[in-house]
Amino acid sequence: MGAVAIDRSNPKIVWAGSGESWARNSVSVGDGIYKSTDGGENWNNVGLKDSEHIAKILVDPQGRQDRLRLRGGPLVE
């Protein structure tokens, strides 16, 4: 995982961005962003399957439904 964020307005909602964010000679590619609504017990892929690496997730502090800012993408283009 490249990034994890907890929703401050509801700590049971956790976001995880797949793909390692630390570039080195061996790095794992991810398949999008995952969301848990039960504190991390269960996870669902909710999109961005071609993003490869998600290095940062910011959750809207106002608690608006699923508003995120992400930083990611291929390490080399």
N, CA, C, O and CB atoms as a CASP TS submission, in Angstrom:
PFRMAT TS
TARGET T0000
AUTHOR 0000-0000-0000
METHOD Language model
MODEL 1
PARENT N/A
ATOM      1  N   MET     1       0.837  -1.187   0.000  1.00  0.00           N
ATOM      2  CA  MET     1       0.000   0.000   0.000  1.00  0.00           C
ATOM      3  C   MET     1       0.878   1.244   0.000  1.00  0.00           C
ATOM      4  O   MET     1       1.910   1.300   0.669  1.00  0.00           O
ATOM      5  CB  MET     1      -0.950   0.001   1.214  1.00  0.00           C
ATOM      6  N   GLY     2       0.446   2.230  -0.759  1.00  0.00           N
ATOM      7  CA  GLY     2       1.194   3.472  -0.851  1.00  0.00           C
ATOM      8  C   GLY     2       0.719   4.538   0.103  1.00  0.00           C
ATOM      9  O   GLY     2       1.486   5.422   0.482  1.00  0.00           O
ATOM     10  N   ALA     3      -0.571   4.465   0.506  1.00  0.00           N
ATOM     11  CA  ALA     3      -1.122   5.491   1.385  1.00  0.00           C
ATOM     12  C   ALA     3      -2.356   4.950   2.092  1.00  0.00           C
ATOM     13  O   ALA     3      -3.081   4.107   1.564  1.00  0.00           O
ATOM     14  CB  ALA     3      -1.468   6.772   0.591  1.00  0.00           C
ATOM     15  N   VAL     4      -2.573   5.458   3.298  1.00  0.00           N
ATOM     16  CA  VAL     4      -3.765   5.109   4.077  1.00  0.00           C
ATOM     17  C   VAL     4      -4.283   6.394   4.712  1.00  0.00           C
ATOM     18  O   VAL     4      -3.498   7.223   5.172  1.00  0.00           O
ATOM     19  CB  VAL     4      -3.450   4.011   5.175  1.00  0.00           C
ATOM     20  N   ALA     5      -5.606   6.559   4.736  1.00  0.00           N
ATOM     21  CA  ALA     5      -6.210   7.725   5.372  1.00  0.00           C
ATOM     22  C   ALA     5      -7.493   7.311   6.084  1.00  0.00           C
ATOM     23  O   ALA     5      -8.251   6.472   5.597  1.00  0.00           O
ATOM     24  CB  ALA     5      -6.497   8.836   4.329  1.00  0.00           C
ATOM     25  N   ILE     6      -7.717   7.915   7.238  1.00  0.00           N
ATOM     26  CA  ILE     6      -8.933   7.660   8.028  1.00  0.00           C
ATOM     27  C   ILE     6      -9.791   8.911   7.960  1.00  0.00           C
ATOM     28  O   ILE     6      -9.295  10.028   8.107  1.00  0.00           O
ATOM     29  CB  ILE     6      -8.594   7.282   9.528  1.00  0.00           C
ATOM     30  N   ASP     7     -11.082   8.713   7.736  1.00  0.00           N
ATOM     31  CA  ASP     7     -12.034   9.821   7.685  1.00  0.00           C
ATOM     32  C   ASP     7     -12.252  10.329   9.112  1.00  0.00           C
ATOM     33  O   ASP     7     -12.738   9.588   9.967  1.00  0.00           O
ATOM     34  CB  ASP     7     -13.393   9.378   7.024  1.00  0.00           C
ATOM     35  N   ARG     8     -11.896  11.580   9.369  1.00  0.00           N
ATOM     36  CA  ARG     8     -12.026  12.140  10.722  1.00  0.00           C
ATOM     37  C   ARG     8     -13.468  12.229  11.189  1.00  0.00           C
ATOM     38  O   ARG     8     -13.744  12.133  12.384  1.00  0.00           O
ATOM     39  CB  ARG     8     -11.401  13.512  10.774  1.00  0.00           C
ATOM     40  N   SER     9     -14.393  12.412  10.248  1.00  0.00           N
ATOM     41  CA  SER     9     -15.802  12.522  10.640  1.00  0.00           C
ATOM     42  C   SER     9     -16.429  11.164  10.930  1.00  0.00           C
ATOM     43  O   SER     9     -17.471  11.087  11.581  1.00  0.00           O
ATOM     44  CB  SER     9     -16.591  13.225   9.551  1.00  0.00           C
ATOM     45  N   ASN    10     -15.798  10.085  10.446  1.00  0.00           N
ATOM     46  CA  ASN    10     -16.268   8.730  10.715  1.00  0.00           C
ATOM     47  C   ASN    10     -15.068   7.794  10.669  1.00  0.00           C
ATOM     48  O   ASN    10     -14.696   7.324   9.593  1.00  0.00           O
ATOM     49  CB  ASN    10     -17.369   8.290   9.689  1.00  0.00           C
ATOM     50  N   PRO    11     -14.446   7.511  11.832  1.00  0.00           N
ATOM     51  CA  PRO    11     -13.225   6.702  11.846  1.00  0.00           C
ATOM     52  C   PRO    11     -13.387   5.268  11.354  1.00  0.00           C
ATOM     53  O   PRO    11     -12.391   4.567  11.179  1.00  0.00           O
ATOM     54  CB  PRO    11     -12.687   6.669  13.218  1.00  0.00           C
ATOM     55  N   LYS    12     -14.610   4.819  11.129  1.00  0.00           N
ATOM     56  CA  LYS    12     -14.809   3.486  10.564  1.00  0.00           C
ATOM     57  C   LYS    12     -14.540   3.474   9.062  1.00  0.00           C
ATOM     58  O   LYS    12     -14.360   2.409   8.472  1.00  0.00           O
ATOM     59  CB  LYS    12     -16.230   2.998  10.844  1.00  0.00           C
ATOM     60  N   ILE    13     -14.512   4.657   8.439  1.00  0.00           N
ATOM     61  CA  ILE    13     -14.212   4.744   7.010  1.00  0.00           C
ATOM     62  C   ILE    13     -12.711   4.942   6.836  1.00  0.00           C
ATOM     63  O   ILE    13     -12.139   5.931   7.296  1.00  0.00           O
ATOM     64  CB  ILE    13     -15.009   5.906   6.333  1.00  0.00           C
ATOM     65  N   VAL    14     -12.089   3.979   6.163  1.00  0.00           N
ATOM     66  CA  VAL    14     -10.651   3.995   5.932  1.00  0.00           C
ATOM     67  C   VAL    14     -10.410   3.833   4.433  1.00  0.00           C
ATOM     68  O   VAL    14     -11.051   3.010   3.779  1.00  0.00           O
ATOM     69  CB  VAL    14      -9.930   2.867   6.750  1.00  0.00           C
ATOM     70  N   TRP    15      -9.494   4.614   3.900  1.00  0.00           N
ATOM     71  CA  TRP    15      -9.121   4.572   2.495  1.00  0.00           C
ATOM     72  C   TRP    15      -7.696   4.062   2.376  1.00  0.00           C
ATOM     73  O   TRP    15      -6.844   4.411   3.193  1.00  0.00           O
ATOM     74  CB  TRP    15      -9.265   5.964   1.837  1.00  0.00           C
ATOM     75  N   ALA    16      -7.426   3.242   1.373  1.00  0.00           N
ATOM     76  CA  ALA    16      -6.075   2.741   1.132  1.00  0.00           C
ATOM     77  C   ALA    16      -5.772   2.811  -0.357  1.00  0.00           C
ATOM     78  O   ALA    16      -6.534   2.312  -1.186  1.00  0.00           O
ATOM     79  CB  ALA    16      -5.917   1.288   1.656  1.00  0.00           C
ATOM     80  N   GLY    17      -4.656   3.434  -0.681  1.00  0.00           N
ATOM     81  CA  GLY    17      -4.207   3.521  -2.067  1.00  0.00           C
ATOM     82  C   GLY    17      -3.167   2.453  -2.323  1.00  0.00           C
ATOM     83  O   GLY    17      -2.168   2.366  -1.609  1.00  0.00           O
ATOM     84  N   SER    18      -3.396   1.649  -3.328  1.00  0.00           N
ATOM     85  CA  SER    18      -2.494   0.532  -3.595  1.00  0.00           C
ATOM     86  C   SER    18      -1.318   0.955  -4.465  1.00  0.00           C
ATOM     87  O   SER    18      -1.348   1.992  -5.127  1.00  0.00           O
ATOM     88  CB  SER    18      -3.249  -0.606  -4.263  1.00  0.00           C
ATOM     89  N   GLY    19      -0.295   0.133  -4.446  1.00  0.00           N
ATOM     90  CA  GLY    19       0.946   0.414  -5.167  1.00  0.00           C
ATOM     91  C   GLY    19       1.925   1.122  -4.258  1.00  0.00           C
ATOM     92  O   GLY    19       1.577   2.103  -3.601  1.00  0.00           O
ATOM     93  N   GLU    20       3.132   0.634  -4.222  1.00  0.00           N
ATOM     94  CA  GLU    20       4.138   1.244  -3.354  1.00  0.00           C
ATOM     95  C   GLU    20       4.465   2.656  -3.813  1.00  0.00           C
ATOM     96  O   GLU    20       4.525   2.931  -5.012  1.00  0.00           O
ATOM     97  CB  GLU    20       5.411   0.392  -3.323  1.00  0.00           C
ATOM     98  N   SER    21       4.675   3.544  -2.860  1.00  0.00           N
ATOM     99  CA  SER    21       4.973   4.935  -3.191  1.00  0.00           C
ATOM    100  C   SER    21       6.464   5.237  -3.124  1.00  0.00           C
ATOM    101  O   SER    21       6.884   6.326  -3.516  1.00  0.00           O
ATOM    102  CB  SER    21       4.224   5.861  -2.260  1.00  0.00           C
ATOM    103  N   TRP    22       7.260   4.317  -2.645  1.00  0.00           N
ATOM    104  CA  TRP    22       8.702   4.521  -2.527  1.00  0.00           C
ATOM    105  C   TRP    22       9.383   3.910  -3.746  1.00  0.00           C
ATOM    106  O   TRP    22       9.436   2.688  -3.883  1.00  0.00           O
ATOM    107  CB  TRP    22       9.255   3.895  -1.208  1.00  0.00           C
ATOM    108  N   ALA    23       9.902   4.754  -4.629  1.00  0.00           N
ATOM    109  CA  ALA    23      10.524   4.276  -5.866  1.00  0.00           C
ATOM    110  C   ALA    23      11.910   3.712  -5.583  1.00  0.00           C
ATOM    111  O   ALA    23      12.752   4.374  -4.975  1.00  0.00           O
ATOM    112  CB  ALA    23      10.613   5.410  -6.902  1.00  0.00           C
ATOM    113  N   ARG    24      12.131   2.502  -6.025  1.00  0.00           N
ATOM    114  CA  ARG    24      13.435   1.858  -5.923  1.00  0.00           C
ATOM    115  C   ARG    24      13.532   0.834  -7.045  1.00  0.00           C
ATOM    116  O   ARG    24      12.642   0.787  -7.894  1.00  0.00           O
ATOM    117  CB  ARG    24      13.643   1.187  -4.517  1.00  0.00           C
ATOM    118  N   ASN    25      14.552   0.031  -7.081  1.00  0.00           N
ATOM    119  CA  ASN    25      14.730  -0.875  -8.209  1.00  0.00           C
ATOM    120  C   ASN    25      13.718  -2.016  -8.246  1.00  0.00           C
ATOM    121  O   ASN    25      13.621  -2.703  -9.262  1.00  0.00           O
ATOM    122  CB  ASN    25      16.107  -1.442  -8.177  1.00  0.00           C
ATOM    123  N   SER    26      12.975  -2.235  -7.189  1.00  0.00           N
ATOM    124  CA  SER    26      11.914  -3.241  -7.169  1.00  0.00           C
ATOM    125  C   SER    26      10.709  -2.639  -6.466  1.00  0.00           C
ATOM    126  O   SER    26      10.750  -2.385  -5.262  1.00  0.00           O
ATOM    127  CB  SER    26      12.383  -4.559  -6.458  1.00  0.00           C
ATOM    128  N   VAL    27       9.643  -2.411  -7.209  1.00  0.00           N
ATOM    129  CA  VAL    27       8.481  -1.742  -6.634  1.00  0.00           C
ATOM    130  C   VAL    27       7.205  -2.439  -7.112  1.00  0.00           C
ATOM    131  O   VAL    27       7.119  -2.865  -8.264  1.00  0.00           O
ATOM    132  CB  VAL    27       8.464  -0.234  -7.019  1.00  0.00           C
ATOM    133  N   SER    28       6.225  -2.553  -6.230  1.00  0.00           N
ATOM    134  CA  SER    28       4.959  -3.208  -6.575  1.00  0.00           C
ATOM    135  C   SER    28       3.962  -2.209  -7.132  1.00  0.00           C
ATOM    136  O   SER    28       3.819  -1.102  -6.612  1.00  0.00           O
ATOM    137  CB  SER    28       4.365  -3.909  -5.351  1.00  0.00           C
ATOM    138  N   VAL    29       3.275  -2.605  -8.191  1.00  0.00           N
ATOM    139  CA  VAL    29       2.244  -1.793  -8.828  1.00  0.00           C
ATOM    140  C   VAL    29       0.900  -2.154  -8.216  1.00  0.00           C
ATOM    141  O   VAL    29       0.615  -3.327  -7.972  1.00  0.00           O
ATOM    142  CB  VAL    29       2.229  -2.004 -10.375  1.00  0.00           C
ATOM    143  N   GLY    30       0.080  -1.149  -7.970  1.00  0.00           N
ATOM    144  CA  GLY    30      -1.235  -1.381  -7.374  1.00  0.00           C
ATOM    145  C   GLY    30      -2.345  -1.402  -8.397  1.00  0.00           C
ATOM    146  O   GLY    30      -2.119  -1.280  -9.601  1.00  0.00           O
ATOM    147  N   ASP    31      -3.553  -1.560  -7.885  1.00  0.00           N
ATOM    148  CA  ASP    31      -4.730  -1.627  -8.760  1.00  0.00           C
ATOM    149  C   ASP    31      -5.858  -0.734  -8.273  1.00  0.00           C
ATOM    150  O   ASP    31      -7.028  -1.104  -8.368  1.00  0.00           O
ATOM    151  CB  ASP    31      -5.225  -3.057  -8.862  1.00  0.00           C
ATOM    152  N   GLY    32      -5.519   0.439  -7.753  1.00  0.00           N
ATOM    153  CA  GLY    32      -6.551   1.398  -7.417  1.00  0.00           C
ATOM    154  C   GLY    32      -6.646   1.752  -5.953  1.00  0.00           C
ATOM    155  O   GLY    32      -5.718   1.542  -5.172  1.00  0.00           O
ATOM    156  N   ILE    33      -7.807   2.301  -5.603  1.00  0.00           N
ATOM    157  CA  ILE    33      -8.059   2.736  -4.239  1.00  0.00           C
ATOM    158  C   ILE    33      -9.115   1.838  -3.604  1.00  0.00           C
ATOM    159  O   ILE    33     -10.084   1.431  -4.244  1.00  0.00           O
ATOM    160  CB  ILE    33      -8.505   4.215  -4.208  1.00  0.00           C
ATOM    161  N   TYR    34      -8.901   1.551  -2.352  1.00  0.00           N
ATOM    162  CA  TYR    34      -9.800   0.672  -1.595  1.00  0.00           C
ATOM    163  C   TYR    34     -10.450   1.457  -0.467  1.00  0.00           C
ATOM    164  O   TYR    34      -9.864   2.387   0.086  1.00  0.00           O
ATOM    165  CB  TYR    34      -9.034  -0.556  -1.031  1.00  0.00           C
ATOM    166  N   LYS    35     -11.676   1.060  -0.137  1.00  0.00           N
ATOM    167  CA  LYS    35     -12.416   1.710   0.932  1.00  0.00           C
ATOM    168  C   LYS    35     -12.958   0.649   1.882  1.00  0.00           C
ATOM    169  O   LYS    35     -13.464  -0.392   1.463  1.00  0.00           O
ATOM    170  CB  LYS    35     -13.564   2.580   0.362  1.00  0.00           C
ATOM    171  N   SER    36     -12.839   0.942   3.170  1.00  0.00           N
ATOM    172  CA  SER    36     -13.434   0.104   4.200  1.00  0.00           C
ATOM    173  C   SER    36     -14.427   0.960   4.970  1.00  0.00           C
ATOM    174  O   SER    36     -14.133   2.109   5.298  1.00  0.00           O
ATOM    175  CB  SER    36     -12.345  -0.505   5.150  1.00  0.00           C
ATOM    176  N   THR    37     -15.591   0.415   5.258  1.00  0.00           N
ATOM    177  CA  THR    37     -16.597   1.141   6.047  1.00  0.00           C
ATOM    178  C   THR    37     -16.765   0.522   7.433  1.00  0.00           C
ATOM    179  O   THR    37     -17.655   0.909   8.190  1.00  0.00           O
ATOM    180  CB  THR    37     -17.947   1.153   5.311  1.00  0.00           C
ATOM    181  N   ASP    38     -15.902  -0.444   7.757  1.00  0.00           N
ATOM    182  CA  ASP    38     -15.998  -1.110   9.056  1.00  0.00           C
ATOM    183  C   ASP    38     -14.652  -1.134   9.788  1.00  0.00           C
ATOM    184  O   ASP    38     -14.315  -2.106  10.464  1.00  0.00           O
ATOM    185  CB  ASP    38     -16.514  -2.535   8.875  1.00  0.00           C
ATOM    186  N   GLY    39     -13.897  -0.054   9.640  1.00  0.00           N
ATOM    187  CA  GLY    39     -12.641   0.072  10.364  1.00  0.00           C
ATOM    188  C   GLY    39     -11.521  -0.807   9.862  1.00  0.00           C
ATOM    189  O   GLY    39     -10.558  -1.048  10.591  1.00  0.00           O
ATOM    190  N   GLY    40     -11.617  -1.293   8.639  1.00  0.00           N
ATOM    191  CA  GLY    40     -10.553  -2.080   8.048  1.00  0.00           C
ATOM    192  C   GLY    40     -10.767  -3.582   8.064  1.00  0.00           C
ATOM    193  O   GLY    40      -9.880  -4.330   7.653  1.00  0.00           O
ATOM    194  N   GLU    41     -11.908  -4.035   8.522  1.00  0.00           N
ATOM    195  CA  GLU    41     -12.203  -5.475   8.522  1.00  0.00           C
ATOM    196  C   GLU    41     -12.411  -6.000   7.097  1.00  0.00           C
ATOM    197  O   GLU    41     -11.946  -7.088   6.757  1.00  0.00           O
ATOM    198  CB  GLU    41     -13.453  -5.765   9.377  1.00  0.00           C
ATOM    199  N   ASN    42     -13.108  -5.224   6.275  1.00  0.00           N
ATOM    200  CA  ASN    42     -13.409  -5.613   4.892  1.00  0.00           C
ATOM    201  C   ASN    42     -13.081  -4.445   3.971  1.00  0.00           C
ATOM    202  O   ASN    42     -13.212  -3.281   4.350  1.00  0.00           O
ATOM    203  CB  ASN    42     -14.908  -6.041   4.735  1.00  0.00           C
ATOM    204  N   TRP    43     -12.648  -4.779   2.741  1.00  0.00           N
ATOM    205  CA  TRP    43     -12.229  -3.765   1.788  1.00  0.00           C
ATOM    206  C   TRP    43     -12.878  -3.990   0.430  1.00  0.00           C
ATOM    207  O   TRP    43     -13.095  -5.127   0.012  1.00  0.00           O
ATOM    208  CB  TRP    43     -10.713  -3.758   1.653  1.00  0.00           C
ATOM    209  N   ASN    44     -13.188  -2.876  -0.262  1.00  0.00           N
ATOM    210  CA  ASN    44     -13.713  -2.922  -1.626  1.00  0.00           C
ATOM    211  C   ASN    44     -12.896  -1.987  -2.500  1.00  0.00           C
ATOM    212  O   ASN    44     -12.600  -0.858  -2.107  1.00  0.00           O
ATOM    213  CB  ASN    44     -15.218  -2.536  -1.664  1.00  0.00           C
ATOM    214  N   ASN    45     -12.528  -2.460  -3.697  1.00  0.00           N
ATOM    215  CA  ASN    45     -11.864  -1.603  -4.664  1.00  0.00           C
ATOM    216  C   ASN    45     -12.938  -0.678  -5.236  1.00  0.00           C
ATOM    217  O   ASN    45     -13.945  -1.140  -5.772  1.00  0.00           O
ATOM    218  CB  ASN    45     -11.142  -2.443  -5.797  1.00  0.00           C
ATOM    219  N   VAL    46     -12.712   0.635  -5.117  1.00  0.00           N
ATOM    220  CA  VAL    46     -13.720   1.597  -5.560  1.00  0.00           C
ATOM    221  C   VAL    46     -13.280   2.421  -6.764  1.00  0.00           C
ATOM    222  O   VAL    46     -13.916   3.419  -7.101  1.00  0.00           O
ATOM    223  CB  VAL    46     -14.068   2.520  -4.429  1.00  0.00           C
ATOM    224  N   GLY    47     -12.184   2.004  -7.420  1.00  0.00           N
ATOM    225  CA  GLY    47     -11.819   2.670  -8.666  1.00  0.00           C
ATOM    226  C   GLY    47     -10.341   2.951  -8.822  1.00  0.00           C
ATOM    227  O   GLY    47      -9.515   2.525  -8.015  1.00  0.00           O
ATOM    228  N   LEU    48     -10.026   3.682  -9.887  1.00  0.00           N
ATOM    229  CA  LEU    48      -8.667   4.060 -10.261  1.00  0.00           C
ATOM    230  C   LEU    48      -7.764   2.845 -10.466  1.00  0.00           C
ATOM    231  O   LEU    48      -6.606   2.839 -10.050  1.00  0.00           O
ATOM    232  CB  LEU    48      -8.073   4.967  -9.201  1.00  0.00           C
ATOM    233  N   LYS    49      -8.307   1.830 -11.106  1.00  0.00           N
ATOM    234  CA  LYS    49      -7.590   0.564 -11.273  1.00  0.00           C
ATOM    235  C   LYS    49      -6.306   0.684 -12.086  1.00  0.00           C
ATOM    236  O   LYS    49      -5.431  -0.172 -11.965  1.00  0.00           O
ATOM    237  CB  LYS    49      -8.489  -0.434 -11.927  1.00  0.00           C
ATOM    238  N   ASP    50      -6.167   1.720 -12.909  1.00  0.00           N
ATOM    239  CA  ASP    50      -4.955   1.899 -13.722  1.00  0.00           C
ATOM    240  C   ASP    50      -3.981   2.915 -13.128  1.00  0.00           C
ATOM    241  O   ASP    50      -3.044   3.335 -13.807  1.00  0.00           O
ATOM    242  CB  ASP    50      -5.337   2.332 -15.120  1.00  0.00           C
ATOM    243  N   SER    51      -4.184   3.310 -11.893  1.00  0.00           N
ATOM    244  CA  SER    51      -3.347   4.352 -11.290  1.00  0.00           C
ATOM    245  C   SER    51      -1.936   3.885 -10.952  1.00  0.00           C
ATOM    246  O   SER    51      -1.027   4.713 -10.884  1.00  0.00           O
ATOM    247  CB  SER    51      -4.003   4.865 -10.045  1.00  0.00           C
ATOM    248  N   GLU    52      -1.725   2.611 -10.742  1.00  0.00           N
ATOM    249  CA  GLU    52      -0.434   1.980 -10.434  1.00  0.00           C
ATOM    250  C   GLU    52       0.112   2.316  -9.057  1.00  0.00           C
ATOM    251  O   GLU    52       0.447   1.405  -8.301  1.00  0.00           O
ATOM    252  CB  GLU    52       0.570   2.377 -11.457  1.00  0.00           C
ATOM    253  N   HIS    53       0.214   3.600  -8.702  1.00  0.00           N
ATOM    254  CA  HIS    53       0.790   3.993  -7.417  1.00  0.00           C
ATOM    255  C   HIS    53      -0.002   5.161  -6.846  1.00  0.00           C
ATOM    256  O   HIS    53      -0.117   6.199  -7.498  1.00  0.00           O
ATOM    257  CB  HIS    53       2.289   4.369  -7.568  1.00  0.00           C
ATOM    258  N   ILE    54      -0.548   5.015  -5.649  1.00  0.00           N
ATOM    259  CA  ILE    54      -1.213   6.112  -4.967  1.00  0.00           C
ATOM    260  C   ILE    54      -0.374   6.431  -3.739  1.00  0.00           C
ATOM    261  O   ILE    54      -0.281   5.629  -2.810  1.00  0.00           O
ATOM    262  CB  ILE    54      -2.701   5.753  -4.583  1.00  0.00           C
ATOM    263  N   ALA    55       0.234   7.610  -3.745  1.00  0.00           N
ATOM    264  CA  ALA    55       1.199   7.979  -2.720  1.00  0.00           C
ATOM    265  C   ALA    55       0.608   8.810  -1.592  1.00  0.00           C
ATOM    266  O   ALA    55       1.206   8.903  -0.520  1.00  0.00           O
ATOM    267  CB  ALA    55       2.320   8.728  -3.342  1.00  0.00           C
ATOM    268  N   LYS    56      -0.551   9.412  -1.811  1.00  0.00           N
ATOM    269  CA  LYS    56      -1.137  10.256  -0.775  1.00  0.00           C
ATOM    270  C   LYS    56      -2.637  10.330  -0.959  1.00  0.00           C
ATOM    271  O   LYS    56      -3.133  10.415  -2.083  1.00  0.00           O
ATOM    272  CB  LYS    56      -0.524  11.664  -0.800  1.00  0.00           C
ATOM    273  N   ILE    57      -3.364  10.297   0.163  1.00  0.00           N
ATOM    274  CA  ILE    57      -4.818  10.425   0.160  1.00  0.00           C
ATOM    275  C   ILE    57      -5.180  11.499   1.176  1.00  0.00           C
ATOM    276  O   ILE    57      -4.750  11.440   2.328  1.00  0.00           O
ATOM    277  CB  ILE    57      -5.526   9.054   0.491  1.00  0.00           C
ATOM    278  N   LEU    58      -5.963  12.470   0.756  1.00  0.00           N
ATOM    279  CA  LEU    58      -6.495  13.480   1.668  1.00  0.00           C
ATOM    280  C   LEU    58      -8.010  13.370   1.663  1.00  0.00           C
ATOM    281  O   LEU    58      -8.640  13.437   0.607  1.00  0.00           O
ATOM    282  CB  LEU    58      -6.034  14.921   1.262  1.00  0.00           C
ATOM    283  N   VAL    59      -8.589  13.200   2.832  1.00  0.00           N
ATOM    284  CA  VAL    59     -10.039  13.089   2.967  1.00  0.00           C
ATOM    285  C   VAL    59     -10.591  14.464   3.310  1.00  0.00           C
ATOM    286  O   VAL    59     -10.003  15.182   4.118  1.00  0.00           O
ATOM    287  CB  VAL    59     -10.433  12.035   4.057  1.00  0.00           C
ATOM    288  N   ASP    60     -11.709  14.839   2.709  1.00  0.00           N
ATOM    289  CA  ASP    60     -12.338  16.126   2.982  1.00  0.00           C
ATOM    290  C   ASP    60     -12.644  16.246   4.478  1.00  0.00           C
ATOM    291  O   ASP    60     -13.420  15.448   5.004  1.00  0.00           O
ATOM    292  CB  ASP    60     -13.634  16.292   2.142  1.00  0.00           C
ATOM    293  N   PRO    61     -12.055  17.224   5.175  1.00  0.00           N
ATOM    294  CA  PRO    61     -12.281  17.349   6.614  1.00  0.00           C
ATOM    295  C   PRO    61     -13.705  17.763   6.980  1.00  0.00           C
ATOM    296  O   PRO    61     -14.106  17.646   8.138  1.00  0.00           O
ATOM    297  CB  PRO    61     -11.319  18.342   7.184  1.00  0.00           C
ATOM    298  N   GLN    62     -14.472  18.247   5.998  1.00  0.00           N
ATOM    299  CA  GLN    62     -15.862  18.623   6.252  1.00  0.00           C
ATOM    300  C   GLN    62     -16.782  17.412   6.296  1.00  0.00           C
ATOM    301  O   GLN    62     -17.959  17.535   6.637  1.00  0.00           O
ATOM    302  CB  GLN    62     -16.343  19.592   5.189  1.00  0.00           C
ATOM    303  N   GLY    63     -16.251  16.241   5.952  1.00  0.00           N
ATOM    304  CA  GLY    63     -17.041  15.020   6.007  1.00  0.00           C
ATOM    305  C   GLY    63     -18.005  14.840   4.861  1.00  0.00           C
ATOM    306  O   GLY    63     -18.916  14.018   4.953  1.00  0.00           O
ATOM    307  N   ARG    64     -17.832  15.590   3.774  1.00  0.00           N
ATOM    308  CA  ARG    64     -18.711  15.401   2.619  1.00  0.00           C
ATOM    309  C   ARG    64     -18.453  14.029   2.009  1.00  0.00           C
ATOM    310  O   ARG    64     -17.311  13.576   1.933  1.00  0.00           O
ATOM    311  CB  ARG    64     -18.493  16.522   1.561  1.00  0.00           C
ATOM    312  N   GLN    65     -19.488  13.396   1.591  1.00  0.00           N
ATOM    313  CA  GLN    65     -19.455  12.016   1.110  1.00  0.00           C
ATOM    314  C   GLN    65     -18.384  11.766   0.059  1.00  0.00           C
ATOM    315  O   GLN    65     -18.455  12.316  -1.039  1.00  0.00           O
ATOM    316  CB  GLN    65     -20.790  11.648   0.547  1.00  0.00           C
ATOM    317  N   ASP    66     -17.398  10.949   0.380  1.00  0.00           N
ATOM    318  CA  ASP    66     -16.386  10.440  -0.550  1.00  0.00           C
ATOM    319  C   ASP    66     -15.671  11.511  -1.370  1.00  0.00           C
ATOM    320  O   ASP    66     -15.424  11.312  -2.559  1.00  0.00           O
ATOM    321  CB  ASP    66     -17.021   9.476  -1.478  1.00  0.00           C
ATOM    322  N   ARG    67     -15.339  12.631  -0.757  1.00  0.00           N
ATOM    323  CA  ARG    67     -14.547  13.649  -1.452  1.00  0.00           C
ATOM    324  C   ARG    67     -13.102  13.471  -1.043  1.00  0.00           C
ATOM    325  O   ARG    67     -12.737  13.651   0.119  1.00  0.00           O
ATOM    326  CB  ARG    67     -15.049  15.097  -1.128  1.00  0.00           C
ATOM    327  N   LEU    68     -12.276  13.110  -2.031  1.00  0.00           N
ATOM    328  CA  LEU    68     -10.871  12.814  -1.793  1.00  0.00           C
ATOM    329  C   LEU    68      -9.990  13.606  -2.729  1.00  0.00           C
ATOM    330  O   LEU    68     -10.429  14.061  -3.785  1.00  0.00           O
ATOM    331  CB  LEU    68     -10.601  11.328  -1.952  1.00  0.00           C
ATOM    332  N   ARG    69      -8.738  13.765  -2.331  1.00  0.00           N
ATOM    333  CA  ARG    69      -7.685  14.232  -3.228  1.00  0.00           C
ATOM    334  C   ARG    69      -6.617  13.176  -3.185  1.00  0.00           C
ATOM    335  O   ARG    69      -6.216  12.723  -2.113  1.00  0.00           O
ATOM    336  CB  ARG    69      -7.125  15.653  -2.822  1.00  0.00           C
ATOM    337  N   LEU    70      -6.155  12.784  -4.352  1.00  0.00           N
ATOM    338  CA  LEU    70      -5.165  11.726  -4.446  1.00  0.00           C
ATOM    339  C   LEU    70      -3.970  12.192  -5.251  1.00  0.00           C
ATOM    340  O   LEU    70      -4.080  13.045  -6.131  1.00  0.00           O
ATOM    341  CB  LEU    70      -5.772  10.475  -5.071  1.00  0.00           C
ATOM    342  N   ARG    71      -2.817  11.608  -4.926  1.00  0.00           N
ATOM    343  CA  ARG    71      -1.635  11.813  -5.737  1.00  0.00           C
ATOM    344  C   ARG    71      -1.099  10.452  -6.106  1.00  0.00           C
ATOM    345  O   ARG    71      -0.836   9.620  -5.237  1.00  0.00           O
ATOM    346  CB  ARG    71      -0.565  12.666  -4.997  1.00  0.00           C
ATOM    347  N   GLY    72      -0.937  10.226  -7.397  1.00  0.00           N
ATOM    348  CA  GLY    72      -0.439   8.932  -7.824  1.00  0.00           C
ATOM    349  C   GLY    72      -0.206   8.886  -9.302  1.00  0.00           C
ATOM    350  O   GLY    72      -0.223   9.910  -9.985  1.00  0.00           O
ATOM    351  N   GLY    73       0.012   7.686  -9.795  1.00  0.00           N
ATOM    352  CA  GLY    73       0.253   7.471 -11.205  1.00  0.00           C
ATOM    353  C   GLY    73       1.502   6.657 -11.419  1.00  0.00           C
ATOM    354  O   GLY    73       2.158   6.258 -10.457  1.00  0.00           O
ATOM    355  N   PRO    74       1.840   6.405 -12.669  1.00  0.00           N
ATOM    356  CA  PRO    74       3.030   5.608 -12.970  1.00  0.00           C
ATOM    357  C   PRO    74       4.301   6.293 -12.456  1.00  0.00           C
ATOM    358  O   PRO    74       4.393   7.521 -12.445  1.00  0.00           O
ATOM    359  CB  PRO    74       3.137   5.365 -14.485  1.00  0.00           C
ATOM    360  N   LEU    75       5.271   5.490 -12.033  1.00  0.00           N
ATOM    361  CA  LEU    75       6.549   6.052 -11.585  1.00  0.00           C
ATOM    362  C   LEU    75       7.361   6.580 -12.759  1.00  0.00           C
ATOM    363  O   LEU    75       8.075   7.574 -12.628  1.00  0.00           O
ATOM    364  CB  LEU    75       7.359   4.999 -10.824  1.00  0.00           C
ATOM    365  N   VAL    76       7.252   5.916 -13.904  1.00  0.00           N
ATOM    366  CA  VAL    76       7.998   6.326 -15.104  1.00  0.00           C
ATOM    367  C   VAL    76       7.047   6.303 -16.290  1.00  0.00           C
ATOM    368  O   VAL    76       6.302   5.342 -16.483  1.00  0.00           O
ATOM    369  CB  VAL    76       9.235   5.392 -15.361  1.00  0.00           C
ATOM    370  N   GLU    77       7.077   7.352 -17.071  1.00  0.00           N
ATOM    371  CA  GLU    77       6.232   7.371 -18.267  1.00  0.00           C
ATOM    372  C   GLU    77       7.080   7.417 -19.503  1.00  0.00           C
ATOM    373  O   GLU    77       6.552   7.438 -20.614  1.00  0.00           O
ATOM    374  CB  GLU    77       5.274   8.557 -18.246  1.00  0.00           C
TER
END
